[in-house]
Amino acid sequence: MIEVIKDNGIYMGHPDGGHCNLMGMTDDCYGCAMYGEGVSPNIVRVIPKSELVFGKVYEGECINADEAKWGDGKFVYERYKFGHRYEELINHFEDNDGYDVFVPMEIIGD
């Protein structure tokens, strides 16, 4: 079962490695997708969309990056693939559309 504490943000963890119901995602969630069943990550602070600041860069996690800039309802990050660098958009985990999502944990340089 997931542990959710709403006090200056959302905290998540999987003490038993099971599936959860974080932010209304009933089939799966970021924690399950990132860490897999049977693995217990540490409880971490996740910054909800309502607290994000336009133009600020955040440290966090997704498949291809560990930092991204928030703007216009999505994050943007630099991706390197086959020797090329380009910008890619990615949703905040609250807007999970079944693809990769960025989970912001800390603002950088503030």
Contacts in CASP RR format, 6 or more apart in sequence:
PFRMAT RR
TARGET T0000
AUTHOR 0000-0000-0000
METHOD contacts of the structure
MODEL  1
MIEVIKDNGIYMGHPDGGHCNLMGMTDDCYGCAMYGEGVSPNIVRVIPKS
ELVFGKVYEGECINADEAKWGDGKFVYERYKFGHRYEELINHFEDNDGYD
VFVPMEIIGD
1 15 0 8 1.000
1 16 0 8 1.000
1 18 0 8 1.000
1 20 0 8 1.000
2 12 0 8 1.000
2 13 0 8 1.000
2 14 0 8 1.000
2 18 0 8 1.000
2 20 0 8 1.000
2 21 0 8 1.000
2 22 0 8 1.000
2 29 0 8 1.000
2 31 0 8 1.000
3 11 0 8 1.000
3 12 0 8 1.000
3 13 0 8 1.000
3 15 0 8 1.000
3 43 0 8 1.000
4 10 0 8 1.000
4 11 0 8 1.000
4 12 0 8 1.000
4 22 0 8 1.000
5 11 0 8 1.000
8 45 0 8 1.000
9 45 0 8 1.000
9 46 0 8 1.000
9 47 0 8 1.000
9 48 0 8 1.000
9 51 0 8 1.000
10 22 0 8 1.000
10 23 0 8 1.000
10 45 0 8 1.000
10 46 0 8 1.000
10 48 0 8 1.000
11 43 0 8 1.000
11 44 0 8 1.000
11 45 0 8 1.000
11 46 0 8 1.000
12 20 0 8 1.000
12 22 0 8 1.000
12 29 0 8 1.000
12 30 0 8 1.000
12 31 0 8 1.000
12 43 0 8 1.000
12 44 0 8 1.000
12 46 0 8 1.000
13 31 0 8 1.000
13 40 0 8 1.000
13 41 0 8 1.000
13 42 0 8 1.000
13 43 0 8 1.000
13 44 0 8 1.000
14 20 0 8 1.000
14 31 0 8 1.000
14 32 0 8 1.000
14 35 0 8 1.000
14 38 0 8 1.000
14 39 0 8 1.000
14 40 0 8 1.000
14 41 0 8 1.000
15 40 0 8 1.000
16 38 0 8 1.000
16 40 0 8 1.000
17 32 0 8 1.000
17 35 0 8 1.000
17 36 0 8 1.000
17 37 0 8 1.000
17 38 0 8 1.000
17 39 0 8 1.000
17 40 0 8 1.000
18 32 0 8 1.000
18 37 0 8 1.000
18 38 0 8 1.000
19 27 0 8 1.000
19 28 0 8 1.000
19 29 0 8 1.000
19 32 0 8 1.000
19 37 0 8 1.000
20 29 0 8 1.000
20 31 0 8 1.000
20 32 0 8 1.000
21 29 0 8 1.000
22 29 0 8 1.000
22 30 0 8 1.000
22 31 0 8 1.000
23 29 0 8 1.000
23 93 0 8 1.000
23 94 0 8 1.000
23 96 0 8 1.000
25 96 0 8 1.000
29 93 0 8 1.000
29 96 0 8 1.000
30 93 0 8 1.000
30 96 0 8 1.000
30 101 0 8 1.000
30 103 0 8 1.000
31 41 0 8 1.000
34 41 0 8 1.000
34 61 0 8 1.000
34 103 0 8 1.000
35 41 0 8 1.000
44 105 0 8 1.000
45 105 0 8 1.000
45 106 0 8 1.000
46 93 0 8 1.000
46 103 0 8 1.000
46 104 0 8 1.000
46 105 0 8 1.000
47 58 0 8 1.000
47 104 0 8 1.000
47 105 0 8 1.000
47 106 0 8 1.000
47 107 0 8 1.000
48 94 0 8 1.000
49 73 0 8 1.000
49 92 0 8 1.000
49 94 0 8 1.000
49 95 0 8 1.000
52 58 0 8 1.000
52 70 0 8 1.000
52 92 0 8 1.000
52 104 0 8 1.000
53 70 0 8 1.000
53 107 0 8 1.000
54 70 0 8 1.000
54 71 0 8 1.000
54 72 0 8 1.000
55 69 0 8 1.000
55 70 0 8 1.000
55 71 0 8 1.000
56 69 0 8 1.000
56 70 0 8 1.000
56 107 0 8 1.000
56 108 0 8 1.000
56 110 0 8 1.000
57 67 0 8 1.000
57 68 0 8 1.000
57 69 0 8 1.000
57 70 0 8 1.000
57 107 0 8 1.000
57 108 0 8 1.000
57 109 0 8 1.000
58 67 0 8 1.000
58 68 0 8 1.000
58 69 0 8 1.000
58 70 0 8 1.000
58 75 0 8 1.000
58 102 0 8 1.000
58 104 0 8 1.000
58 105 0 8 1.000
58 106 0 8 1.000
58 107 0 8 1.000
58 108 0 8 1.000
59 66 0 8 1.000
59 67 0 8 1.000
59 104 0 8 1.000
59 105 0 8 1.000
59 106 0 8 1.000
59 107 0 8 1.000
59 108 0 8 1.000
60 66 0 8 1.000
60 67 0 8 1.000
60 68 0 8 1.000
60 102 0 8 1.000
60 103 0 8 1.000
60 104 0 8 1.000
60 105 0 8 1.000
60 106 0 8 1.000
61 102 0 8 1.000
61 103 0 8 1.000
61 105 0 8 1.000
62 68 0 8 1.000
62 77 0 8 1.000
62 90 0 8 1.000
62 100 0 8 1.000
62 101 0 8 1.000
62 102 0 8 1.000
62 103 0 8 1.000
63 100 0 8 1.000
64 77 0 8 1.000
64 79 0 8 1.000
64 88 0 8 1.000
64 100 0 8 1.000
65 77 0 8 1.000
65 78 0 8 1.000
65 79 0 8 1.000
65 90 0 8 1.000
65 102 0 8 1.000
67 77 0 8 1.000
67 108 0 8 1.000
68 75 0 8 1.000
68 76 0 8 1.000
68 77 0 8 1.000
68 90 0 8 1.000
68 102 0 8 1.000
68 104 0 8 1.000
69 75 0 8 1.000
69 76 0 8 1.000
69 77 0 8 1.000
70 92 0 8 1.000
70 104 0 8 1.000
73 92 0 8 1.000
73 95 0 8 1.000
74 89 0 8 1.000
74 90 0 8 1.000
74 91 0 8 1.000
74 92 0 8 1.000
75 89 0 8 1.000
75 90 0 8 1.000
75 91 0 8 1.000
75 92 0 8 1.000
75 102 0 8 1.000
75 104 0 8 1.000
76 87 0 8 1.000
76 88 0 8 1.000
76 89 0 8 1.000
76 90 0 8 1.000
77 87 0 8 1.000
77 88 0 8 1.000
77 90 0 8 1.000
77 102 0 8 1.000
78 85 0 8 1.000
78 86 0 8 1.000
78 87 0 8 1.000
78 88 0 8 1.000
79 85 0 8 1.000
79 86 0 8 1.000
79 87 0 8 1.000
79 88 0 8 1.000
90 100 0 8 1.000
90 101 0 8 1.000
90 102 0 8 1.000
91 97 0 8 1.000
91 99 0 8 1.000
91 101 0 8 1.000
91 102 0 8 1.000
92 101 0 8 1.000
92 102 0 8 1.000
92 104 0 8 1.000
93 101 0 8 1.000
93 102 0 8 1.000
93 103 0 8 1.000
95 101 0 8 1.000
END
